[in-house]
Amino acid sequence: MLKVQIGQIVEFYSNSCDVLSNGKNYKCKIQGRINLVVGDFVEIEPINDSLNNQALVTKRLERSTILYRSNEKIIKPIASNISNIGILVTKSPKTNLDFIDKWIAISINSSIEPYIIFNKIDIFKESPFSSEKALYEKIGIKTFEISAKYSTNLNILKKFLSKKTTLFVGNSGSGKSTLTSSITGKKILSKALSKNQGVHTTSVSTLYNIDEMKLIDSPGVRDINLDHLESKKIIVGFSEIFKYSAKCKFPNCNHRNDQGCAVKEALQNGDIEESRYNNFIFLSQRD
């Protein structure tokens, strides 16, 4: 074995991974039962007699952030050390506001900065996103209007992503694969769900290093839920509602029909948008 090196996982499989360290890509086996995902920084020990840059992962370093997917039975990490999540929004197919609000809540509760990418502006003479843009910029969410297909405004988005690690999320047909291909210069196949399979055609997540930015492409993030979040934490992802909740008369106010609810008062005064309030109520419900 050579001396220990620090690297980052750029692809992860069930019992092995690819690690980028000192400009080299290492095919790595994993020592023991270390829980790893794409984006993890790890210690590796290169194998001295290997002709194919093989190594052994011996330790995972501390994560700055971690993104989970969950259902009623399990909570599973997807990727780590993400600084930003880009939420792709389109008019065709239509992206519903509840999808956007859910991902904003997930991002904020994961200490990851969310931003919105309005895609496919090339099919309209004028921007069709003016109302959505105003809605989310009002609460401090950065927005970008692009055409991934024709690279329109892609330079502006790339400038924002410089020195960041980002992950794109979007519904089927939102152009996530096209945008990833445009930025990485690699052909990314769409990982749509097959009705016969019931699962994504591939589950391999990949981290791309492009110039001064990092991009994680993960097929497991199209539609994840909030089962891993306590109901009371979801409000943190709705910053304007969270702000007014501190002024409610009762600390256990449910923000639905309690007396002295500052959130409902702000809603009536137009300080909270109705769509945001409705999505907060829906997402925070637990049977």
Order of alpha helices (4+ residues) and beta strands (2+ residues): beta-beta-beta-beta-beta-beta-beta-beta-alpha-beta-alpha-beta-alpha-beta-alpha-beta-beta-alpha-alpha-alpha-alpha
